[in-house]
Amino acid sequence: MAATVDGAWGIRNIPDQRGRTAVVTGANSGIGLVTARELARRGARVVLACRSEARATEAADRIRHEVPDARVEFRPLDLADLASVRAFADALPDERLDLLVNNAGVMALPYGRTADGFETQFGINHLGHFALTGLLLPRLSAAPAARVVTVSSGFHALSDLDMGDLNSERGYRRWIAYARSKTANLLFVHELARRLEETGSDVVAAAAHPGYASTGLLTAGVRMEGRRTAERIAALGNRILAQPAEAGALPTLYAATADGVRPDSFTGPSFLMWRGAPAPSWRARRTLDDVAGERLWAASEQLTGVTYGTAR
């Protein structure tokens, strides 16, 4: 890893991104906003792929305030609706695309379903990004040294996928459903990297996680249910224990821009997967299982209707 003078990779180490175009999902807040801002600061043209136009416009204004020459633009994307995912891909200008950061996500929400009938966390965190990546992969493949970075979580360790119940129809536990969606993220990266290698593609598919970062993810679910005490506890944890979003975004930025990032790598904070500079992160062995990756891939293609050109 390239390092700063104190030995840790940081924002100042992000290489020049001029001439590159990036799509960052969920770029209106938290880690996604920091990722978009720092890519723009290094000269990339950044597409803020977000559900809320108002929040994305506000985020773009904030980025331009901090980076006056930033080239950022909003384009609507609702990962809970496959029609929106297809519309986003269709409307994106037919030009070079160098980087896709699959950052958007939801955490530990009450049970719900997406517009297409999928359990919300699995539908947004995995299936929406699976479809988006497949639809944008031809453009990424046409650019030299393109990357796909998918944001997972250390919480993937809590549960393996249940291939017979991907939508949690036999019982729903919010944290288990979240963990399964994050396991799906890592299996997706593993299988995508394997397929890209088989076709001789130089697109790098990698994963990252922020550790414990202060974002709105942890409080969103309890706020939706009106659980004020739980929301206050989560907010207190964010203030006392979590690292700021600027630090939480570093593993994503490393995976997206640093030299020598390997396909199917998993980058996270160096200290106990919790906080610190980017470093190779532990992952459950099941997220490196070729058979499980193939099964999830086949199910994802069937559920989304998106078939990759890299498929054998």
Long-range contacts (C-beta under 8 A, 24 or more apart in sequence): 1-254, 1-258, 1-260, 1-278, 1-279, 2-258, 2-259, 8-270, 8-276, 8-277, 9-250, 9-254, 9-258, 9-277, 9-278, 10-250, 10-277, 11-38, 11-246, 11-250, 11-253, 13-258, 14-38, 14-39, 14-41, 14-42, 14-253, 14-257, 14-258, 15-42, 15-257, 15-258, 15-259, 16-42, 16-43, 17-42, 17-43, 17-44, 17-257, 18-42, 18-43, 18-44, 19-43, 20-44, 20-45, 20-96, 20-98, 20-99, 21-45, 21-46, 21-47, 21-95, 21-96, 21-97, 21-98, 21-99, 22-46, 22-47, 22-98, 22-99, 22-100, 22-101, 22-256, 23-47, 23-49, 23-92, 23-97, 23-99, 23-100, 23-101, 23-136, 24-48, 24-49, 24-101, 24-103, 25-49, 25-50, 25-77, 25-79, 25-101, 25-102, 25-103, 25-104, 25-129, 25-132, 26-50, 26-103, 26-104, 26-105, 27-56, 27-59, 27-103, 28-52, 28-55, 28-56, 28-58, 28-59, 29-55, 29-59, 29-215, 29-216, 30-213, 30-215, 30-216, 30-217, 30-245, 30-248, 31-103, 31-151, 31-210, 31-213, 31-215, 31-245, 31-248, 31-249, 31-252, 32-101, 32-103, 32-104, 33-59, 33-62, 33-63, 33-245, 34-245, 34-246, 34-248, 34-249, 34-253, 35-101, 35-103, 35-249, 35-252, 35-253, 35-256, 36-63, 36-72, 37-62, 37-63, 37-66, 37-67, 37-70, 38-249, 38-253, 39-99, 39-253, 39-256, 39-257, 40-67, 40-70, 40-71, 40-72, 41-66, 41-67, 41-70, 42-257, 44-71, 44-98, 44-99, 45-71, 45-72, 45-73, 46-70, 46-71, 46-72, 46-73, 47-72, 47-73, 47-74, 47-75, 47-92, 48-72, 48-73, 48-74, 48-75, 49-75, 49-76, 49-77, 49-88, 49-104, 50-74, 50-76, 50-77, 50-104, 51-76, 51-77, 51-78, 51-79, 51-80, 77-104, 77-132, 78-115, 79-104, 79-123, 79-124, 79-128, 79-129, 79-132, 80-114, 80-115, 80-120, 80-123, 80-124, 80-128, 81-114, 81-115, 81-116, 82-115, 82-116, 82-127, 82-128, 82-131, 82-304, 82-305, 83-115, 85-128, 85-131, 85-132, 85-135, 86-131, 86-135, 88-132, 89-132, 89-135, 89-136, 92-136, 92-139, 94-139, 95-139, 96-139, 96-142, 96-143, 97-136, 97-139, 97-140, 97-142, 97-143, 97-146, 98-140, 98-143, 98-145, 98-146, 98-147, 99-146, 99-147, 99-148, 99-149, 99-256, 100-132, 100-133, 100-136, 100-140, 100-146, 100-147, 100-148, 100-149, 101-149, 101-151, 101-252, 101-256, 102-129, 102-132, 102-133, 102-148, 102-149, 102-150, 102-151, 102-185, 103-151, 103-252, 104-128, 104-129, 105-151, 105-181, 105-217, 106-217, 106-220, 106-221, 107-178, 107-217, 107-218, 107-220, 107-221, 108-174, 108-175, 108-177, 108-178, 108-218, 108-221, 109-174, 109-220, 109-221, 109-224, 110-174, 110-221, 110-224, 110-225, 111-168, 111-172, 111-174, 113-167, 116-303, 117-167, 118-167, 118-303, 119-166, 119-167, 119-168, 119-169, 119-172, 119-177, 121-174, 121-177, 121-178, 121-180, 121-181, 122-166, 122-167, 122-168, 122-177, 122-180, 122-181, 122-184, 123-167, 124-181, 125-178, 125-181, 125-182, 125-184, 125-185, 126-181, 126-184, 126-185, 126-188, 126-300, 127-300, 127-303, 127-304, 129-185, 129-188, 130-188, 130-300, 130-304, 130-306, 131-304, 131-305, 131-306, 133-192, 134-304, 134-306, 134-307, 134-308, 135-306, 137-203, 137-308, 137-309, 137-310, 138-309, 140-203, 141-201, 141-203, 141-309, 144-202, 145-202, 145-204, 146-202, 146-203, 146-204, 147-203, 147-204, 147-205, 147-206, 147-255, 147-256, 147-261, 148-189, 148-192, 148-203, 148-204, 148-205, 148-206, 149-206, 149-207, 149-208, 149-252, 149-255, 149-256, 150-185, 150-188, 150-189, 150-205, 150-206, 150-207, 150-208, 151-185, 151-207, 151-208, 151-209, 151-210, 151-252, 152-182, 152-185, 152-186, 152-189, 152-207, 152-208, 152-209, 152-266, 153-178, 153-179, 153-182, 153-185, 153-209, 153-210, 154-209, 154-211, 154-268, 154-273, 154-274, 154-281, 155-179, 155-182, 156-182, 156-183, 156-185, 156-186, 156-283, 156-284, 156-287, 157-284, 159-183, 160-284, 160-286, 161-187, 161-292, 161-296, 163-292, 163-295, 163-296, 163-299, 166-299, 166-303, 174-221, 183-284, 183-286, 183-287, 184-296, 186-266, 186-283, 186-284, 186-287, 187-286, 187-287, 187-289, 187-292, 187-293, 187-296, 188-293, 188-296, 188-297, 188-300, 189-264, 189-266, 190-264, 190-287, 190-288, 190-289, 190-290, 190-293, 191-290, 191-293, 191-294, 191-296, 191-297, 192-310, 193-263, 193-264, 194-264, 194-290, 194-293, 195-308, 195-310, 195-311, 195-312, 196-263, 196-310, 197-263, 198-310, 198-312, 199-310, 201-310, 204-261, 204-262, 204-263, 205-263, 205-264, 206-255, 206-261, 206-262, 206-263, 206-264, 206-265, 206-266, 206-267, 207-255, 207-264, 207-265, 207-266, 207-267, 208-251, 208-252, 208-254, 208-255, 208-266, 208-267, 208-268, 208-278, 209-251, 209-266, 209-267, 209-268, 209-273, 209-281, 210-245, 210-248, 210-249, 210-251, 210-252, 210-268, 210-269, 211-243, 211-248, 211-251, 211-268, 211-269, 211-273, 211-274, 211-275, 211-276, 212-241, 212-242, 212-243, 212-248, 212-274, 212-275, 213-242, 213-243, 213-244, 213-245, 213-247, 213-248, 213-249, 214-238, 214-239, 214-242, 214-243, 214-244, 214-245, 214-248, 215-245, 215-248, 242-275, 243-269, 243-274, 243-275, 243-276, 247-275, 247-276, 250-277, 250-278, 251-278, 251-281, 253-278, 254-278, 264-288
